[in-house]
């Protein structure tokens, strides 16, 4: 079983940038499909970015496409979410998740392991 821990959340002004890190232990990120989810108060948890374990192809939610980038560093066993051009609606707890599947999953049920999350707050 892989353990995931997120780092890098914090406070940022509108238009600013943050890079979130998801450090894995007990498993290698290259053998999992990885996803970044976010959940704002009173809202459903939603997938914002994902990367396949098989070919490294990526997927982004329309709301973040062009602003967020998911990447994987196998040497560091870490997955990143680079967030640029942040907006107030990006405010949420961001969580890293790992899937054993080679397929994309767009809902939390498709993922097997979860980090505890890191808070991102975007203010004006």
C-alpha positions, 0 to 999 in steps of 0.5 A, spaced: 500 500 500 502 506 498 502 512 502 501 519 500 503 526 503 501 533 500 505 539 501 505 546 498 499 549 500 498 556 502 495 563 501 496 566 494 493 572 491 489 572 485 493 571 479 499 567 483 502 561 483 503 555 487 506 548 486 503 542 490 507 536 491 505 529 493 510 524 496 509 517 495 512 511 500 511 504 500 510 504 492 512 508 486 508 513 483 510 510 476 506 504 477 500 508 479 495 512 475 495 519 479 490 524 480 489 531 484 482 532 487 480 538 490 474 539 495 471 546 497 467 547 503 460 545 501 462 542 494 463 535 492 470 533 491 472 533 484 478 531 479 482 537 477 488 533 473 490 526 472 496 522 469 496 515 467 501 510 469 501 507 463 503 512 458 504 518 462 498 522 458 494 527 462 487 530 463 485 536 466 478 539 468 476 544 463 476 549 469 483 549 470 486 547 463 491 551 461 493 554 468 494 547 471 500 542 470 500 535 473 507 532 472 511 526 475 518 525 478 520 518 478 527 519 481 523 523 487 517 518 487 513 525 487 507 527 483 506 535 482 501 540 481 503 546 478 498 551 479 498 558 475 493 564 474 490 562 480 482 564 481 478 565 488 474 559 485 480 555 486 480 555 493 479 548 496 483 542 500 487 539 494 488 531 495 493 527 491 490 520 490 493 513 486 489 508 482 491 501 480 488 502 474 491 503 467 484 507 465 482 514 467 477 515 473 474 522 473 471 520 480 474 519 487 471 511 487 476 510 481 482 511 486 485 506 491 489 511 496 489 518 498 493 523 501 490 527 507 490 534 503 493 541 503 489 547 503 490 552 498 486 559 499 486 564 493 484 571 495 484 578 492 
